[in-house]
Amino acid sequence: QVQLVESGGGLVEPGGSLRLSCVASGSISDKAMGWYRQAPGNQREFVAEINSGGITSYGDFVKGRFITSRDNAKKTVHLQMSDLYSGNTAVYFCNARFLFFHDWGQGTQVTVSS
């Protein structure tokens, strides 16, 4: 089990970019690290994941605008988000997955508005 702390959220104008970070309290080298989001009234939704081998996957809505990366030595994952629009407004959560075990961060708010 690891503690996860997200950062980097905030207010950004449509078309802008943000870089989210997630720092873990312990090793993540054997874990798949993911990003999920939840908008008010909606269920939590998959955004992106990078597995222990560095292979990435993304939600259908991403359409090449987001990139996730990891630095195992720094126990950190990032989500670089570009060309943001209002529909991307949500709380973004970091997830660490190992087999059937999941750890979650507390989330960071991303608001896209002019």
ZADO-1210 file (C-alpha; in nm, 4 decimals, padded with zeros to 6 digits):
<atoms>
<atom x="00.0000" y="00.0000" z="00.0000" code="GLN" pos="1"/>
<atom x="00.1205" y="00.3494" z="-00.0848" code="VAL" pos="2"/>
<atom x="-00.0013" y="00.6980" z="-00.0071" code="GLN" pos="3"/>
<atom x="-00.0529" y="00.9118" z="-00.3149" code="LEU" pos="4"/>
<atom x="-00.0522" y="01.2903" z="-00.3310" code="VAL" pos="5"/>
<atom x="-00.1617" y="01.4725" z="-00.6441" code="GLU" pos="6"/>
<atom x="-00.0723" y="01.8286" z="-00.7374" code="SER" pos="7"/>
<atom x="-00.0803" y="02.0601" z="-01.0351" code="GLY" pos="8"/>
<atom x="-00.4515" y="02.1201" z="-01.0715" code="GLY" pos="9"/>
<atom x="-00.6019" y="02.4634" z="-01.1058" code="GLY" pos="10"/>
<atom x="-00.7927" y="02.6997" z="-01.3295" code="LEU" pos="11"/>
<atom x="-00.6989" y="02.7075" z="-01.6958" code="VAL" pos="12"/>
<atom x="-00.8568" y="02.8693" z="-02.0002" code="GLU" pos="13"/>
<atom x="-00.9972" y="02.6607" z="-02.2860" code="PRO" pos="14"/>
<atom x="-00.7156" y="02.5490" z="-02.5122" code="GLY" pos="15"/>
<atom x="-00.4656" y="02.5645" z="-02.2297" code="GLY" pos="16"/>
<atom x="-00.2463" y="02.3004" z="-02.0706" code="SER" pos="17"/>
<atom x="-00.1814" y="02.1602" z="-01.7258" code="LEU" pos="18"/>
<atom x="00.0626" y="01.9097" z="-01.5881" code="ARG" pos="19"/>
<atom x="-00.0557" y="01.6970" z="-01.2987" code="LEU" pos="20"/>
<atom x="00.1847" y="01.5146" z="-01.0723" code="SER" pos="21"/>
<atom x="00.1382" y="01.2284" z="-00.8290" code="CYS" pos="22"/>
<atom x="00.3988" y="01.1429" z="-00.5693" code="VAL" pos="23"/>
<atom x="00.3892" y="00.8087" z="-00.3901" code="ALA" pos="24"/>
<atom x="00.5112" y="00.7332" z="-00.0381" code="SER" pos="25"/>
<atom x="00.6714" y="00.4084" z="-00.1483" code="GLY" pos="26"/>
<atom x="00.7963" y="00.2196" z="-00.4469" code="SER" pos="27"/>
<atom x="00.5790" y="00.2198" z="-00.7580" code="ILE" pos="28"/>
<atom x="00.8077" y="00.0186" z="-00.9816" code="SER" pos="29"/>
<atom x="00.5839" y="-00.2887" z="-00.9757" code="ASP" pos="30"/>
<atom x="00.2568" y="-00.0980" z="-01.0014" code="LYS" pos="31"/>
<atom x="00.0382" y="00.0221" z="-01.2827" code="ALA" pos="32"/>
<atom x="-00.0171" y="00.3936" z="-01.2253" code="MET" pos="33"/>
<atom x="-00.3378" y="00.5454" z="-01.3474" code="GLY" pos="34"/>
<atom x="-00.5341" y="00.8660" z="-01.3632" code="TRP" pos="35"/>
<atom x="-00.9101" y="00.8883" z="-01.3230" code="TYR" pos="36"/>
<atom x="-01.1435" y="01.1832" z="-01.3110" code="ARG" pos="37"/>
<atom x="-01.4817" y="01.2576" z="-01.1603" code="GLN" pos="38"/>
<atom x="-01.7040" y="01.5478" z="-01.2495" code="ALA" pos="39"/>
<atom x="-01.9980" y="01.6527" z="-01.0294" code="PRO" pos="40"/>
<atom x="-02.2870" y="01.4111" z="-01.0712" code="GLY" pos="41"/>
<atom x="-02.0793" y="01.1686" z="-01.2760" code="ASN" pos="42"/>
<atom x="-01.9086" y="00.8405" z="-01.2013" code="GLN" pos="43"/>
<atom x="-01.5330" y="00.8169" z="-01.1763" code="ARG" pos="44"/>
<atom x="-01.3906" y="00.7755" z="-01.5263" code="GLU" pos="45"/>
<atom x="-01.0674" y="00.6260" z="-01.6555" code="PHE" pos="46"/>
<atom x="-00.8273" y="00.8784" z="-01.8053" code="VAL" pos="47"/>
<atom x="-00.4900" y="00.7111" z="-01.8506" code="ALA" pos="48"/>
<atom x="-00.2617" y="00.4411" z="-01.7208" code="GLU" pos="49"/>
<atom x="00.1031" y="00.3520" z="-01.7518" code="ILE" pos="50"/>
<atom x="00.1972" y="00.0001" z="-01.6481" code="ASN" pos="51"/>
<atom x="00.5163" y="-00.1187" z="-01.4838" code="SER" pos="52"/>
<atom x="00.6719" y="-00.1774" z="-01.8264" code="GLY" pos="53"/>
<atom x="00.5953" y="00.1742" z="-01.9458" code="GLY" pos="54"/>
<atom x="00.3077" y="00.0836" z="-02.1744" code="ILE" pos="55"/>
<atom x="00.0359" y="00.3483" z="-02.1761" code="THR" pos="56"/>
<atom x="-00.3364" y="00.3402" z="-02.2372" code="SER" pos="57"/>
<atom x="-00.5899" y="00.6218" z="-02.2516" code="TYR" pos="58"/>
<atom x="-00.9603" y="00.6823" z="-02.2307" code="GLY" pos="59"/>
<atom x="-01.1371" y="00.7311" z="-02.5619" code="ASP" pos="60"/>
<atom x="-01.2049" y="01.0986" z="-02.4931" code="PHE" pos="61"/>
<atom x="-00.8335" y="01.1784" z="-02.4633" code="VAL" pos="62"/>
<atom x="-00.7730" y="01.1645" z="-02.8401" code="LYS" pos="63"/>
<atom x="-00.4003" y="01.2259" z="-02.8204" code="GLY" pos="64"/>
<atom x="-00.4237" y="01.5349" z="-02.6008" code="ARG" pos="65"/>
<atom x="-00.2888" y="01.3791" z="-02.2791" code="PHE" pos="66"/>
<atom x="00.0381" y="01.2027" z="-02.2069" code="ILE" pos="67"/>
<atom x="00.1176" y="01.0089" z="-01.8916" code="THR" pos="68"/>
<atom x="00.4697" y="00.9276" z="-01.7807" code="SER" pos="69"/>
<atom x="00.6454" y="00.7819" z="-01.4795" code="ARG" pos="70"/>
<atom x="00.9722" y="00.8174" z="-01.2935" code="ASP" pos="71"/>
<atom x="01.0152" y="00.5178" z="-01.0675" code="ASN" pos="72"/>
<atom x="01.3263" y="00.6597" z="-00.9022" code="ALA" pos="73"/>
<atom x="01.1293" y="00.9678" z="-00.7932" code="LYS" pos="74"/>
<atom x="00.8141" y="00.7614" z="-00.7215" code="LYS" pos="75"/>
<atom x="00.6250" y="01.0043" z="-00.9404" code="THR" pos="76"/>
<atom x="00.3822" y="00.9935" z="-01.2288" code="VAL" pos="77"/>
<atom x="00.2684" y="01.2815" z="-01.4435" code="HIS" pos="78"/>
<atom x="-00.0269" y="01.3597" z="-01.6631" code="LEU" pos="79"/>
<atom x="00.0413" y="01.6261" z="-01.9243" code="GLN" pos="80"/>
<atom x="-00.2896" y="01.7627" z="-02.0508" code="MET" pos="81"/>
<atom x="-00.3172" y="01.9834" z="-02.3574" code="SER" pos="82"/>
<atom x="-00.5941" y="02.1515" z="-02.5542" code="ASP" pos="83"/>
<atom x="-00.8232" y="02.1433" z="-02.2544" code="LEU" pos="84"/>
<atom x="-01.1925" y="02.2271" z="-02.2825" code="TYR" pos="85"/>
<atom x="-01.4733" y="02.2751" z="-02.0342" code="SER" pos="86"/>
<atom x="-01.5707" y="01.9083" z="-02.0473" code="GLY" pos="87"/>
<atom x="-01.2370" y="01.8234" z="-01.8897" code="ASN" pos="88"/>
<atom x="-01.3370" y="01.9994" z="-01.5681" code="THR" pos="89"/>
<atom x="-01.3255" y="01.7431" z="-01.2875" code="ALA" pos="90"/>
<atom x="-01.1350" y="01.6203" z="-00.9874" code="VAL" pos="91"/>
<atom x="-00.8443" y="01.4123" z="-01.1116" code="TYR" pos="92"/>
<atom x="-00.7298" y="01.1172" z="-00.9011" code="PHE" pos="93"/>
<atom x="-00.4089" y="00.9197" z="-00.9064" code="CYS" pos="94"/>
<atom x="-00.4336" y="00.5417" z="-00.8734" code="ASN" pos="95"/>
<atom x="-00.1742" y="00.2761" z="-00.7974" code="ALA" pos="96"/>
<atom x="-00.2711" y="-00.0764" z="-00.8973" code="ARG" pos="97"/>
<atom x="-00.0987" y="-00.4035" z="-00.8146" code="PHE" pos="98"/>
<atom x="-00.2944" y="-00.7194" z="-00.8944" code="LEU" pos="99"/>
<atom x="-00.6340" y="-00.6579" z="-00.7302" code="PHE" pos="100"/>
<atom x="-00.5136" y="-00.3889" z="-00.4934" code="PHE" pos="101"/>
<atom x="-00.5787" y="-00.0201" z="-00.5527" code="HIS" pos="102"/>
<atom x="-00.4554" y="00.2894" z="-00.3747" code="ASP" pos="103"/>
<atom x="-00.6041" y="00.6321" z="-00.4401" code="TRP" pos="104"/>
<atom x="-00.4944" y="00.9874" z="-00.3890" code="GLY" pos="105"/>
<atom x="-00.7199" y="01.2608" z="-00.2579" code="GLN" pos="106"/>
<atom x="-00.7572" y="01.4230" z="-00.5995" code="GLY" pos="107"/>
<atom x="-00.6738" y="01.7582" z="-00.7514" code="THR" pos="108"/>
<atom x="-00.9302" y="01.9927" z="-00.9024" code="GLN" pos="109"/>
<atom x="-00.8982" y="02.0903" z="-01.2672" code="VAL" pos="110"/>
<atom x="-01.1278" y="02.3673" z="-01.3874" code="THR" pos="111"/>
<atom x="-01.1345" y="02.4737" z="-01.7508" code="VAL" pos="112"/>
<atom x="-01.3090" y="02.8063" z="-01.7901" code="SER" pos="113"/>
<atom x="-01.2659" y="03.1451" z="-01.9474" code="SER" pos="114"/>
</atoms>
